Amino acid sequence: MKLSEPNLEGSGQLQQQKPDSLCKNMKCCPINNTLNIIGKKFTLLLLRNMMLLKQTRFNQFMDSIEQINPKTLSLRLKEMEKDGLIKRKVHEETPVRIEYVLTEKAMALTPILEQMAIFSMRYCTKDVFRGPPPKDVENIYSNIITKYRTAASST
């Protein structure tokens, strides 16, 4: 529902929602805007791999993300660079080495990805876990994050 559309829920009467002064100045819905940036297929998986696995190279992404093809990967990386989520670093070596690094803007998405993982572990347990679901999802996710960060820092 758009902020300026009538609200038909509740008492059954037609009530007009009045956006506050902040909403009047918005050009678009901020949630939709974020979805436009991170919602394309494989973008979140690329962010996940860069954040958790500390992957930086094209072939690392190719090897670790199922069903992605080189053309799509190349396109997503270019879009992410255009959107300010990553920077492309070219190392003048022989052969030329290219790395992709997360920007501050991308790192600001970390809590969102973490909450997405916790949501899925809590509410989609049959899809996520083998066997019975664990009791403390937040601790399990925290342990996974710690394990990835420790492994990434030792490489």
Secondary structure as GFF3:
##gff-version 3
##sequence-region A 1 155
A	DSSP	beta_strand	6	7	.	.	.	ID=ss1
A	DSSP	beta_strand	15	16	.	.	.	ID=ss2
A	DSSP	alpha_helix	21	24	.	.	.	ID=ss3
A	DSSP	alpha_helix	30	38	.	.	.	ID=ss4
A	DSSP	alpha_helix	43	52	.	.	.	ID=ss5
A	DSSP	alpha_helix	58	64	.	.	.	ID=ss6
A	DSSP	alpha_helix	70	82	.	.	.	ID=ss7
A	DSSP	beta_strand	86	91	.	.	.	ID=ss8
A	DSSP	beta_strand	97	102	.	.	.	ID=ss9
A	DSSP	alpha_helix	104	107	.	.	.	ID=ss10
A	DSSP	alpha_helix	110	123	.	.	.	ID=ss11
A	DSSP	alpha_helix	125	128	.	.	.	ID=ss12
A	DSSP	alpha_helix	137	153	.	.	.	ID=ss13
###
